[in-house]
Amino acid sequence: MATTPSRLEALTAAPHRTLFFCGTLNLLGSSAWWLAHLVARYTGFPLFTLDLAIAPIWAHSFLILFTVLPTFIFGFLFTTFPRWMNGPEVPRPAYIATATLQVAATFAWLAGVHNGTALQLAGAALALAALVVGLVALLRVLIDARQVVSHAVVAATGLAVGIVSLAGFGYGLYVGSDFALHFAVRSALWGFLLPVFFAVCHRMIPFFSQNAIPGYVAWRPLWILIAVVGLAYARLLLGTAGALDSLVFLDVALAILAATCAVRWTSLGARGNPLLWTLYAGFAWLPIAMALQAGRDASFALTGAWALGRAPIHALGIGFFGGMLVAMVTRVTMGHSGRPLRMGPAALACFAGVELAAVARVGSEIATAPGAIRNLLLGSAVLWLLAFGIWSFGHGGIYLAPRADGKPG
């Protein structure tokens, strides 16, 4: 007689279960801490969240760039790499180690930002170990695969850049260099996360659309993948070299290419299918973010002053990365749990909340009245945390239960 697996057995039965569950823990813990810090800025409570051993921007950036998003990225790539390339599955010890290290890194870092450099360095080292273990596991799939696809190469390259970026961040912590920290954050954003997210979108949005919409013709030419990723790396190199006046041309090109993809991939046939149209809506933030970035860079080139504050980065981070995370992770979760491929109320509410959080956060950088800035900033953080809280309540149990169809995994 078959026995029902324990929750731990169910949680570790497949990489997406382990990584998505741990990614949710990282996200909720990091977001709750950041909201508490923002509230304390305006109210003085809870006071301890203002007593930081590192500048808030670096504390927040580390969590989002090096623990929260990478945990979800590995959950997705560990699942798709073997399918993209007809390769071997990622072994259980590798994905359990990656997830465990990322959770340990997150909470070591949260303790370290209030207690000194030693714990911060421990958090950075744990996150670095997670990235290395994860990349090695993916490279083994790639090397042993029957075929190699360009999207896997882009993703693996991006992860390698992420490792270098995180090592640079750790160095910046150790020597107390804001320049090194700034470079690490910039390289992680443009050389790691943007190429990986775009490669996944280029591969999966046309694929999902073709499977769901009769007559849909998938459009994913290799040249546009190469162009977008190449421009992202060119932007990183030129920015590092200090050629800031030239960035506007790269950002305009990226905005045009991203808008072209958004138009070509979007189909009205997705109406009534939120699991599909949320992919389109999430991706639409990429051309918006690049257009905002182009405007910011044009302002600097013409006047020597940066306009729009951090609006472009949050359009990219909350709108694009956050929106695509909800849409992609929900699809994988439902599809690999033996449940119908549809987006339920919890996931749809989460997506709507993330979209509103992106609008509010971008608006807080454009607004000029102190009261409006405060309300938009806090509103964005509340919406983000509330949205993912609802999402976690609706989906967390899925990772702890066996597949609904009785199949393994």
C-alpha positions in Angstrom: 0.0 0.0 0.0 1.3 3.4 -1.0 2.0 5.8 1.9 1.5 9.5 1.8 4.8 11.4 1.8 5.6 13.7 4.7 5.6 17.4 4.2 9.4 17.4 4.2 9.4 14.6 1.6 6.9 16.6 -0.5 8.9 19.8 -0.2 12.1 18.2 -1.4 10.5 16.0 -4.1 11.4 18.5 -6.9 13.6 21.5 -7.2 10.8 24.0 -7.9 9.1 23.0 -4.6 12.2 23.5 -2.5 13.4 26.7 -4.1 10.0 28.4 -4.5 9.1 27.7 -0.9 12.5 29.0 0.4 12.3 31.9 -2.0 9.0 32.9 -0.5 10.5 32.8 3.0 13.3 35.0 1.8 10.9 37.4 0.1 8.5 37.8 3.0 11.3 38.1 5.6 13.2 40.7 3.6 10.1 42.7 2.7 8.7 42.8 6.2 12.1 44.1 7.4 12.3 46.7 4.7 8.7 47.9 5.4 9.5 48.2 9.1 12.6 50.3 8.3 10.5 52.6 6.0 7.8 53.0 8.6 10.5 53.8 11.2 11.9 56.6 9.0 8.7 58.5 9.4 7.5 57.4 12.8 10.6 56.4 14.8 9.0 53.0 15.4 10.3 50.3 15.5 13.5 52.1 16.4 15.9 49.2 16.0 15.3 49.1 12.3 17.0 52.5 12.0 20.1 51.3 13.8 22.0 49.9 10.8 25.6 48.9 10.4 25.4 49.6 6.7 23.7 52.1 4.5 20.0 51.2 3.8 20.4 51.1 0.1 23.1 48.4 0.3 21.2 46.4 2.9 18.1 46.4 0.7 19.9 45.8 -2.6 21.8 42.8 -1.3 18.6 41.0 -0.3 16.7 41.6 -3.5 19.6 41.1 -5.9 21.5 38.2 -4.3 19.1 36.2 -2.2 15.4 36.8 -3.0 15.4 36.8 -6.8 18.2 34.2 -7.3 16.3 31.7 -5.1 13.3 31.9 -7.5 15.6 31.9 -10.5 17.2 28.6 -9.5 13.8 27.1 -8.8 12.8 27.9 -12.4 16.1 27.0 -14.1 16.6 23.8 -12.2 13.2 22.8 -13.6 13.6 24.0 -17.2 17.2 23.4 -18.0 16.7 19.6 -18.3 13.6 20.1 -20.4 15.1 22.8 -22.7 18.1 20.6 -23.6 17.0 17.0 -23.0 19.5 16.8 -20.1 19.8 15.1 -16.8 17.7 16.3 -13.8 19.4 18.4 -11.1 20.2 16.1 -8.2 18.4 16.6 -4.9 21.5 17.4 -2.8 22.3 20.3 -5.2 18.9 22.0 -5.1 18.5 21.4 -1.3 21.9 22.9 -0.7 21.2 25.9 -2.9 17.9 26.6 -1.2 19.3 26.1 2.4 22.3 28.4 1.7 20.0 31.1 0.3 17.7 31.1 3.4 20.7 31.1 5.7 22.2 34.0 3.8 19.0 36.0 4.0 18.6 35.7 7.7 22.3 36.0 8.5 22.3 39.3 6.5 19.1 40.6 8.3 20.9 39.9 11.6 24.1 41.4 10.3 22.7 44.8 9.2 22.0 45.5 12.9 25.0 43.7 14.4 28.1 44.5 12.4 30.2 43.4 9.5 31.0 39.8 10.6 27.4 38.6 10.1 27.0 40.6 6.9 30.1 38.9 5.5 28.8 35.6 6.6 25.5 36.3 4.7 27.4 37.3 1.6 29.6 34.2 1.8 26.5 31.9 2.2 24.8 33.6 -0.8 28.0 33.3 -2.8 28.1 29.6 -2.0 24.5 29.2 -3.1 25.2 30.8 -6.4 28.3 28.7 -7.0 26.5 25.4 -6.1 23.5 26.4 -8.3 25.6 27.3 -11.3 27.7 24.2 -11.1 24.5 22.1 -11.0 23.2 23.9 -14.1 26.5 23.5 -15.9 26.5 19.8 -15.3 23.1 19.7 -17.0 24.3 21.8 -19.9 27.5 19.7 -20.4 25.6 16.4 -20.3 22.6 17.6 -22.4 21.9 16.2 -25.8 21.5 19.7 -27.2 22.5 23.2 -26.1 20.1 26.1 -26.4 21.1 29.8 -26.5 18.8 30.7 -23.6 20.6 28.3 -21.3 24.0 29.8 -22.3 22.7 33.3 -21.6 21.3 32.2 -18.2 24.5 30.4 -17.2 26.6 33.4 -18.3 24.3 35.8 -16.3 24.7 33.6 -13.2 28.5 33.7 -13.6 28.3 37.5 -13.7 26.1 37.3 -10.6 28.8 35.3 -8.8 31.5 37.9 -9.7 29.1 40.7 -8.6 28.5 39.1 -5.3 32.2 38.5 -4.7 32.7 42.2 -5.4 30.0 43.1 -3.0 31.7 41.1 -0.3 34.9 42.8 -1.1 33.2 46.2 -0.8 31.9 45.2 2.6 35.2 44.0 3.8 37.2 47.1 2.8 34.3 49.6 3.4 34.2 50.8 -0.3 31.0 52.3 -1.5 32.5 52.3 -5.0 32.8 48.5 -5.0 29.3 48.1 -3.5 27.9 50.4 -6.2 29.7 48.5 -9.0 28.5 45.1 -7.6 24.9 46.2 -7.5 25.0 47.7 -11.0 26.7 44.7 -12.5 24.2 42.3 -10.8 21.3 44.3 -12.2 22.5 44.8 -15.8 24.8 41.8 -16.2 23.0 39.1 -14.2 19.3 39.7 -13.6 18.3 41.5 -16.8 19.9 39.0 -19.2 18.5 36.0 -17.3 15.0 37.4 -17.0 15.0 38.4 -20.7 16.3 35.0 -21.8 13.5 33.3 -19.9 10.9 35.6 -21.4 12.3 35.2 -24.9 12.1 31.4 -24.5 8.8 31.0 -22.6 6.3 33.8 -23.5 6.0 32.7 -27.2 6.0 29.1 -26.1 3.2 29.4 -23.6 1.2 31.6 -26.0 1.5 29.1 -28.8 0.3 26.3 -26.6 -2.7 28.3 -25.4 -3.9 30.4 -28.4 -5.0 28.6 -31.6 -3.2 30.1 -34.6 -0.6 31.9 -32.6 2.8 32.1 -34.3 5.7 32.1 -32.0 8.2 34.9 -32.7 11.6 34.6 -30.9 14.4 35.3 -33.3 17.9 34.7 -32.0 19.1 38.1 -33.1 16.9 40.0 -30.7 18.1 37.8 -27.8 21.7 38.6 -28.7 20.9 42.3 -29.2 19.2 42.8 -25.9 21.7 40.9 -23.9 24.6 42.5 -25.8 23.2 46.0 -25.1 22.8 45.2 -21.4 26.4 44.2 -21.2 27.6 47.1 -23.2 25.6 49.4 -20.9 27.3 47.8 -17.9 30.8 48.2 -19.4 30.2 51.8 -20.6 28.8 52.8 -17.2 31.7 51.2 -15.4 34.1 53.1 -17.7 32.4 56.4 -16.9 31.0 57.0 -20.4 27.7 58.1 -18.9 26.7 60.5 -21.8 26.5 57.5 -24.1 24.1 55.4 -22.0 21.1 57.2 -23.4 21.6 55.7 -26.8 21.8 52.1 -25.4 18.7 52.7 -23.3 16.7 54.0 -26.2 17.8 50.9 -28.3 16.8 48.6 -25.4 13.5 50.3 -25.0 12.7 49.9 -28.7 13.7 46.2 -28.8 11.7 45.5 -25.6 8.7 47.3 -27.0 9.0 45.3 -30.2 9.0 42.1 -28.2 6.0 43.2 -26.2 4.0 44.0 -29.3 4.9 40.9 -31.2 4.3 38.5 -28.2 1.0 40.0 -27.0 -2.2 38.5 -28.3 -5.8 39.5 -27.6 -6.5 35.8 -27.6 -5.2 35.7 -24.1 -8.3 37.5 -22.8 -9.9 35.4 -20.1 -6.6 33.6 -19.5 -4.8 35.4 -16.7 -2.1 32.9 -16.5 -1.1 34.1 -20.0 -2.0 37.8 -20.0 -0.1 38.4 -16.8 3.0 37.4 -18.7 2.3 40.1 -21.2 1.5 42.7 -18.5 4.6 41.9 -16.5 6.9 42.1 -19.6 5.4 45.4 -20.6 7.3 47.0 -17.7 10.6 46.3 -19.4 10.1 48.9 -22.2 8.6 51.3 -19.7 11.6 50.9 -17.4 14.1 51.4 -20.3 12.2 54.4 -21.5 12.4 55.9 -18.0 16.1 55.1 -17.9 16.7 56.7 -21.2 14.9 59.9 -19.9 17.1 59.8 -16.8 20.3 59.5 -18.8 19.2 62.1 -21.3 18.7 64.5 -18.4 22.2 63.9 -17.2 23.7 64.2 -20.7 21.9 67.5 -21.3 22.0 69.2 -17.9 24.4 67.3 -15.8 21.6 66.4 -13.3 19.8 63.1 -13.0 16.1 63.2 -13.4 13.4 60.7 -12.2 15.5 59.5 -9.2 15.2 55.7 -8.9 12.0 55.4 -10.9 13.6 53.4 -13.7 15.2 50.9 -11.4 12.0 50.3 -9.5 10.0 50.0 -12.7 12.5 47.3 -13.7 12.8 45.7 -10.3 9.1 45.7 -9.0 7.3 46.0 -12.3 9.3 43.7 -14.6 11.1 41.3 -12.2 8.3 41.2 -9.7 5.5 40.9 -12.2 7.3 38.1 -14.2 8.1 36.3 -11.0 4.5 36.0 -10.0 3.4 35.0 -13.5 6.2 32.5 -14.2 6.3 30.9 -10.7 2.5 30.5 -10.6 2.6 28.7 -13.9 5.3 26.4 -12.9 3.7 25.7 -9.5 0.3 24.8 -11.0 1.7 22.9 -14.0 4.1 20.8 -11.9 1.7 20.0 -9.0 -0.9 18.2 -11.2 -3.4 21.0 -10.9 -5.2 22.8 -13.7 -3.2 25.4 -15.6 -5.0 28.5 -14.4 -4.3 31.4 -12.1 -6.4 31.4 -9.0 -7.7 34.4 -7.0 -4.7 34.5 -4.7 -2.1 34.7 -7.5 -4.2 37.2 -9.5 -4.6 39.4 -6.4 -0.8 39.2 -5.9 -0.1 40.2 -9.4 -2.5 43.1 -9.2 -0.9 44.2 -5.9 2.7 44.0 -7.4 1.6 46.1 -10.4 0.1 48.7 -8.1 3.2 48.6 -6.0 5.3 49.3 -9.0 3.1 52.3 -10.0 3.3 53.7 -6.5 7.0 53.3 -6.2 7.7 54.9 -9.5 5.3 57.7 -8.6 7.2 58.3 -5.3 10.3 59.2 -7.3 8.4 61.6 -9.5 6.2 63.3 -6.9 7.6 66.5 -5.3 5.3 67.0 -2.2 6.8 65.3 0.9 3.5 63.9 1.9 2.9 62.4 -1.5 6.4 60.9 -1.5 5.8 59.3 1.9 2.4 57.9 1.1 3.4 56.5 -2.2 6.6 55.0 -0.8 4.9 53.3 2.2 1.9 52.3 0.1 4.2 50.6 -2.4 5.9 48.6 0.4 2.6 47.7 2.0 1.1 46.5 -1.3 4.2 44.4 -2.1 4.2 42.7 1.2 0.4 42.2 1.3 0.4 40.9 -2.3 3.0 38.3 -1.6 1.5 37.4 1.8 -1.8 36.5 0.0 0.2 34.6 -2.7 2.1 32.7 -0.1 -1.1 31.8 1.7 -2.6 30.5 -1.5 0.4 28.6 -2.8 2.7 27.7 0.1 0.7 24.6 0.9 1.1 23.3 -2.6 4.8 22.8 -2.0 4.2 20.8 1.1 1.7 18.4 -0.4 2.1 15.6 -3.0 1.0 16.2 -6.6 -2.8 16.3 -7.0 -2.6 13.8 -9.8 -0.6 11.3 -7.8 2.5 11.5 -10.0 6.0 11.9 -8.6 7.6 15.3 -8.4 
